[in-house]
Amino acid sequence: MDTFLRNGKGILLAYDQGLEHGPSTDFNEKNIDPNYILDMAVKGHFTGVVLQKGIAEKYYAGKVPLIVKLNGKTNLPKGEPISSQVCSVEEAVSLGAKGVGYTIYLGSAHENIMLQEFGEIEEAAHEEGIPAIAWIYPRGESVKNDTAPEIVAYAARAGLEIGADAVKIKYSGDPKSFSWAVKSAGVAKVFMSGGPKAPTDEIFLNQVKGAMDGGATGLAVGRNVWQHPDPLKMATGLQEIIFNGKEVQRALQLVVAQ
Ligand code: FBP
């Protein structure tokens, strides 16, 4: 995972929401353009960028370490969630990936398929000498609350046990319960998942601070950065917390600075 870290911490810019949510849900005239996001990844000093293979193939210029997401789904089908593999490890590597990502909906009636597929991907990634990163999102009928501390810790532990080098999990609501999730992940690095744009910058920065205080390695974030009116300032504020361990109020000053 070191490729994606700076002084042991990381901030990954996620941009696979066009497939996951559809362009009209998340994008505007600016952030619909992959070049705008890739430029942001460079100027915002992100330690990695996460793309589906189509965008990687047609836009990625190699300036920020790449994670290719190997599976995906749209939000059109109803029922128990399943995300299918759409890209191989080999293809990801040929596109310049230094890591691969895969989403598992833990608790879904289809979790067995995703667990099995991830097992194969993890083997192939490690043969290539690159990390396998698991987005572990408990979801489906059997999951009542996907941010409940015991569920978040379960996701983290599942990631360690299936061979993930890093897990991307939701924030459990407070630093203490998040630290249990981090402990549960063992040596697997833990990235907090950004989620929908928070109502205020302060709310989001508090979550990030809580995750970092709980021992997270960093943040994998999309909408809370590129839907922000000033994404680069938001990126600077986030990095003040992640890399410099600063308080939320200090980060907030940077986000609103003229
Ligand atoms: P965000 O920071 O925008 O939430 O991105 C993180 C991410 O995991 C993306 O990689 C993915 O497209 C999206 O969240 C999935 O969102 P959802 O929770 O709606 O499935």
Residues whose N, C-alpha, C, O or C-beta is under 5 A from the ligand:
A	BS01	FBP	A14 D16 Q17 E20 S193 G194 G195 P196 A220 V221 G222 R223 N224
